[in-house]
Every structure is written in structure tokens, then in C-alpha cells.
Amino acid sequence: MGSSLNTAEFFDKMSNHLDDMPSELLKPEQSFRDIPQWSSIQALVFIAFINQEYRVAISQEELSKAETFQDIFELIKAKS
């Protein structure tokens, strides 16, 4: 995967994953915990989604340290 990961693709996939939330509402600096669809169950589903979609394993601890969608993007990029 490596350098093929780009922000536009990432946010499009996040939009689709988050109950079709319009991607224009997702901003890199936005806290993902502030979106209405977010819950502790959603966090587990999100971790599984990242693993399946990007072949990257992130832990609950790593996700809990992330604050924004950009943080998650950078974590995936660093691990891919």
C-alpha cells in the first residue's frame, strides 16, 4: 500500500464507513469523537474496518491517543 494512500481517498472511505456522512463534512482537523455516529462500539468497528480496508492493525490504545481524522490517517500511513 505505502504511498498509494491519499487524503481524498481516505476521507471518501471514512464518509462511506460513517453511515454515508458527506465527505465534505469530514475535515482533517475534526475530532472523530465529535461526530454523531461515534460510540465505543463504532470504535471497535472502525478498527476492524481499518484492518480490512488498509491491512493495518491499530490497537484501541492507538485509536484512543488519536484526536482527529488526520491523526488516524497519519497512523495508517505510518504503519502501511
C-alpha positions in Angstrom: 0.0 0.0 0.0 2.6 2.6 1.1 2.5 5.8 -0.8 -0.8 5.0 -2.6 -2.8 6.2 0.4 -4.0 9.7 -0.1 -6.2 12.0 1.9 -9.0 12.3 -0.6 -9.4 8.6 -0.8 -9.2 8.2 2.9 -11.9 10.8 3.6 -14.2 9.3 0.9 -13.9 5.9 2.6 -14.4 7.3 6.0 -17.5 9.1 4.7 -18.9 5.8 3.4 -18.0 3.9 6.5 -19.7 6.5 8.8 -23.2 5.9 7.6 -22.7 7.9 4.4 -21.7 11.1 6.2 -20.9 13.6 3.4 -17.1 13.7 2.9 -17.2 17.5 2.7 -18.2 17.5 6.4 -15.1 15.5 7.3 -12.1 17.7 7.9 -8.6 16.5 8.8 -8.6 18.6 12.0 -12.0 17.3 13.1 -12.2 15.1 16.1 -13.9 11.9 15.1 -15.3 11.6 18.6 -17.5 14.7 17.9 -19.5 13.1 15.1 -22.9 11.9 16.0 -22.3 8.3 14.7 -19.3 7.8 17.1 -19.6 5.4 20.0 -17.4 2.8 21.7 -18.9 0.1 19.5 -18.2 2.3 16.5 -14.6 2.5 17.6 -14.3 -1.3 17.5 -16.0 -1.5 14.1 -13.7 1.3 12.9 -10.6 -0.6 14.0 -11.8 -3.7 12.1 -12.6 -1.5 9.1 -9.1 -0.1 9.0 -7.6 -3.5 9.3 -9.7 -4.9 6.5 -9.5 -1.8 4.2 -5.9 -0.9 4.7 -4.4 -4.1 6.0 -3.1 -2.2 9.0 -3.7 -3.2 12.6 -4.2 -0.4 15.1 -5.0 -1.0 18.8 -7.7 0.5 20.9 -4.9 2.4 22.7 -3.5 3.9 19.5 -7.0 4.9 18.5 -7.6 6.5 21.9 -4.5 8.5 21.5 -5.6 9.9 18.2 -7.6 13.1 18.3 -8.5 13.9 14.7 -9.1 12.2 11.4 -5.7 13.4 10.3 -4.1 11.6 13.3 -5.8 8.4 12.1 -4.7 9.0 8.5 -1.1 9.5 9.7 -1.2 6.4 11.9 -2.4 4.3 9.0 0.2 5.8 6.6 3.0 5.2 9.1 2.0 1.6 9.5 1.4 0.8 5.8 
